[in-house]
Amino acid sequence: MSPAQDETLPQVGRFLAALGQPQVVRQARIAVERINGPILLISAQNDQIWPSFQMSNDITADLKARHYPHAVTHDNYPTGHGFSRELAPHIKQSIIDHFLHTL
């Protein structure tokens, strides 16, 4: 059994183990570079469900390396997977601002 399938690991640990397997990553990868427009990524720095912060950083770096022609914004917050009520207004405003500036 690979670490990515080890159910004794926390879920985020299984994601991180899978990310260490290039073939698995290639098979599961979404071709975000094919998106024809601006991208907004929102992540939690302490997400214990999946590594949203790391994966959003990876997406941002990959798009930059590919000279992606549209804006890529990565807003991240010092919280866990379930964003708090205190952060909800900031996240909502981030989404509104993204659409106002990119439409």
N, C-alpha and C positions, 0 to 999 in steps of 0.2 A: 504494500500500500504506500502510495506517495504521501508526503506531508500535506499536500493539497487535499487529500481525501481522508486525513486523520481527524475523525470526529471528536477526538479528545482535545484538539487545538481549538482555541476560540475562532469564531468565524473570520475575523480579520487576519488571524494567523494563517488560515487556509488560503485566503486570497493572496497574502504575501508569498506563501510557498508557491502558489501557481504562477505568480509574477516572476519567480525565479526560473521558470521553465520556458525558454524562448519559443519552443514549438507550440506549447499551449497558448501562449500570448498571441502568436501569429494566427492561430486558428480562431481565437475568440475576438480578435481585434476588429473594431468598427472603423471603417475608412472615413474618419472625420474630415480628412483633407478634401473629400468630395463634396462637402457642404458648400453651397454657393452663397455664402453670406456670413455676417458676423456671428461669433459664438460667445455665449456667456456660460462660464462654468462656475458653479457654486459648490463649495466643499466645506467640510468640518475638519479642523486640524486634529481633533482627538476622536475621530470616528472609530468606533470599535466593531462596526458591522462590516465595512469594507474600507480600504485605504483611499477614500475619496480625495484627500488632499494630495497624496503622492501621485495618484493616477491623473488628477487634473494638472498637476505640474508636468507630468510626463507628456500629456496631450499638448499642453502649451509649448513645451520645448520641441516636440516633434513638428508641430505646425510652423514654428519659427524656423527650424532647420529646413523645412520644405518651402520656405518663403511664401507662406500662405498669404493670399492677397487681401484678406479681410481682417477686421479687428477681432482680436481674441482677448477676452477679459476673464480673469480668474479671481473671483471674490471668495475669500476664505475667512472663516470665523473660528475663534478659539472655543469651540464647543464640541460636543459629541454628535452622534448620528442624528438624534432628535433635537433639532434646533429649539432653543428656548423661546418663551413668549417675549422675553426682552429683546432678542435678536430679530424676531419676526418682522417688525416694522422696518428695520435696516435692510433685511433681505428683500422685502417687498419693494422698497424704494430702489434698491439696486436693479431689480428686474424692470421696473418702470423706467428708470434712467437709461438702461440699456436699450429698450425699445424706442424711447424718445430720441436717442442719439444715433440710432442705426437704421431707423425706418425711413 
